[in-house]
């Protein structure tokens, strides 16, 4: 009796033990990250397409966004109207993102409807209808969306900055496209590009769910068997930015602004470079200092930050909205000078680790965020578990390492002031 | 042997399911401290973090013309020094030591502050929250700096066309007492805010019997209760504030506002006054279902507007409030489609009144959709806490707790009743924001604001 009781308790406890992450390949070599945890009620399936803007010529800018909108408008098995009905029924949420290094589309639903969502996603990606009527509706929407990007000063200041910073580089091609490129994308272009993405490009699938893998593995392999990676597929590595060996301050104007916006970029090591992590940690510490100086001590701004992008080709950023841009930029320089003289302290690194820890756990809570993060980390860093390893690295890094790396990169600031 | 097994399973099942009350399938517990502070504890999420939130019944609706914007400035001052961590530097240092991710938000009828931190620092987080909420210093130098920070926030908001448009719509709907809807506030009032005004808000609204302490995440009820008593019991109870307001006058006729901005897409809105919560709550559930039906992708409005390509996106929202709730139809579109979209919207409302249009099946779908949205929203412990705090402020925890059960009770006849009582043939505010060229071409007969 006692043994039986213990056995029951062990079984119950076992069923409570954490979930796990497994990576497996479909029959045709597509990588699938499967992150299972018993407590999850909601599942997300995210498809990542490696490459982003580097996947296509500039005269096709916007094509991946166009595509990810168009596939949602009906497939061989599910008409547009069927998809609408099923999205309501399953609480299915579809979101997508187009970026410089990748494009992605996510399907989020309750565990009960996981297989239904998978079936819809597979059908959308393998046999979309691309009806001309829908293509024209999406085209109009995209063109108006491109025009409207200039309305928001926060977006506009970075658009203008990117025109300068990304010139002569693949990233100059906007993931959302341009009026002239979106106007000329045809149904055949969309079909051809989808074929390229699902049969020649590298696809990565990141799943976060409350359903154990053994229940789903065969179903996933079967549903996604249409995806292939060309044998001689090579990872797209964009070229390095050209350095501008001086600081630059540029101006742009916009009507009806009540305050001014300062955007700044400078070069950083790429994410695959060993210097990247010290640079990222150092810039997070500098971001805190910038916030305290510009906002807390001087009351110059509501919004300011500094940080590292995590792109395959990389840059650092500084941003502030303020009525006093000259004072804000002057304080920025003082902080950079102070850093070069004094560096960061171990205390600052320890504090940062505490904040990273909380945000790491917060990010794990939501299935869609975790699905995106696992996939993103795999695409960009080659390791779905990058965040956990990054936290361990923060725990071990010493101020000297950060100071050495950042001292080399904190220079040649490119400013743009929108007023 | 068989009996013993059944007995063991029964005990386990009992312990498993009955270790507390349940809210949205999560265990929860509430208690009142002697000073009137309501403590709401919810075990949620599988990560080792906790969100500690203080929700206060304050915000735009408690403002007068003389202090319009100060609820929001007060919220900023919460993150400055207090009796224990005196300067902003000390305060920020403590935030980093405890690994706190934080924010504050001022709405029309609530002000909420949250700290999310690792559960191992939970007790220290409770202590930190207690000092921040009970003992702010409102140092004059800090106040002067923070006024500028808030002014920059205000300037940023008003640099965005969509924010200006939203404010104009609100001002038209609630013209007489707009200051009770204007959380961001008046520039001059913020510029001249004093320490005394901050203390006045503190004395009137920041009292335990006008606040709730909401804790969501990896918690143990006993310990949480102990820490709540230990750190929040000294918060002094005072006379509760009065929330009796002169009602916002209803529109006596339709109003149209046309605003011309540097925009590429046209924004079009139609807003009605909705049922105020706390008066006829059954209407609030019915309006939530009504707006959900009109958003369903399988229904005619979506097909006629989105699938047909007439609008880029649209939504219907019911902003549940005590002091002037609104029901809003919003869409983003090409200016030339505005008249067609308006006609389709009104036509849909008319159709909904007919006997065979609203079926039990549609009603069921809408209820399921609201339920699914709810569960998706509470996946994150911060969002869960903020949701609880919001509903507690606008009415009470029971409204939140019984919300899905009350939705189940809504019938087709309830939908028709609220359509009749709040929407059909009722005055509304029509808002259009467009560019100069479209204003001349499509809206020449309307007066530009």
Interface residues (C-beta under 8 A of the other chain):
Chain A: X1 X4 X5 X8 X12 X37 X39 X41 X42 X80 X81 X83 X84 X85 X87 X88 X89 X91 X93 X108 X110 X133 X136 X137 X140 X141 X144 X145 X146 X147 X148 X150 X151 X152 X153 X254 X255 X256 X257 X258 X259 X288 X292 X295 X296 X297 X298 X299 X300 X301 X302 X303 X321 X322 X323 X351 X352 X354 X355 X357 X358 X359 X361 X362 X364 X365 X366 X367
Chain B: X4 X5 X8 X9 X12 X45 X46 X47 X48 X49 X88 X89 X92 X93 X96 X97 X98 X99 X100 X101 X116 X117 X118 X144 X145 X146 X147 X148 X149 X150 X151 X152 X153 X154 X155 X156 X158 X159 X160 X161 X162 X261 X262 X263 X264 X265 X296 X297 X298 X302 X303 X307 X309 X312 X334 X365 X368 X369 X372 X373 X375 X376 X379 X380 X381 X382
